[in-house]
Amino acid sequence: MKRLRTHLIGVDQGSPLLFSDFENGGQMWTGEGPREARFAAKFSEAFRALPVVHLAFSMWDTDGKTNQRADLKAENITLEGFEIVFRTWGDSRIARVRADWMAIGEIVGEDEWTLY
């Protein structure tokens, strides 16, 4: 359990399109076997401590004739941002993916200064 001071909680969010491989014949649509896409997400301002990051699919466009396999994960979380990582494998054909994210954590108060 992560405990936060109630007056210093920051919430940030985003909804990036990770890729659209159907239109350009990209690897997620045409390839087979292990495939990975990474997207660098940047917070609108830095957190004071590492935030908790939640991810969810907001668009999932696949070929219905193949198995639908996916792994969506937040990696390399820092005070300034993180990486959204999408992976698929086997014969899965993924046309497009959009992922919604939300980061919750402690922020620096307006009255706090760093002198040194």
N, C-alpha and C positions, 0 to 999 in steps of 0.2 A: 504494500500500500504506500503510495506516495502522498504525503501530507503537504498541503499548500497553505500559506497565509492568505486568508480570504481577501484582504485589500490589495494584494499584489499578484492576482491571477491574470494571466494573459491568454487569450484564445486567438489563434490565427487559422486561416483556412485557405484552400485553393482547389481548383478542379482542372488540372491540365490534361490535354490530349497527349498521351504518351507516344503514340505513333499511329499512322494511317497507311499501312503497307499494301492494302488492296489496290489503291490508286496508282502506286508506283512500282508494283511488283516486288516489294520488299521481302526480306528474309522471313518475317513472321507469317506471311501469306504463302510464299512459294517454297520455303525450306522444310526440312525434316530434321528430327533429332533435337538435341538441346539448343534452345535459343533464348537470348536475354536482351531486354531493352532497359536502359537506365535513364532517369530524368532527374536533373538537379532542381530541387524545390528550395526556394529561399524565403525565409520568414520576412515579414514586413518590418520587423525590428528584432534585435537580438533578445533572447531570454536570459535571465540571470543564472539559471541552472538548466540542465538538460530537460526538455519538455517530454511529455508523453505524446506520441504521434499515432493517430488512428487513420487507417486507409480503408477505402471501400471502392468497389467498382461502381461507376456511374454510367458507363457505357461499355458494352461487351458485345462485339460484332464478330461472329465466327462462321465458319463453313459448317452447315448442319450435317454434312456427309462424313465428317471425321470426328474423332473423339475430341471433347472439349476439356483440355487440361490447362490449368493456370496456377501460378504461385505469385502472389502480390505481397511485397514486403518493403518495410522502411529500413534502410541501412545507413550507416555512417551519420547518425544523428549528432549534430553539433548545436551550439547556441544560436547559430545563424541560419541553419537549414539542414537538409538531409537529402538522401537519394531515394527515389521511388524505383523499385526494381520489379520488373515483370518478367516471369519466365514461363516458357512452355516447352513441350518435348513431344517426341513421337511424331505421329502424322497430323497433329492438330494444326489447323489453318486459322490464324487470327487476323482479321482484317483491320480492326481498330479497337483501341482501348482508351478509355478516359477513367482516371482515378480521382476521387474526391479525397482530400486529406484534411485533418484537423489536428492542430498541436495545442496542448494545454500545459502551462507551466508557470513558474514564478518569473515575474518581470521586475525590472529595476523601478523603484518608486520615483516620482517626479522630484521629490525633495532630497533624493540621495545623490551625492556627488562623489566622484573619484578624484582625489587630489594628487595622489602619487601612484 
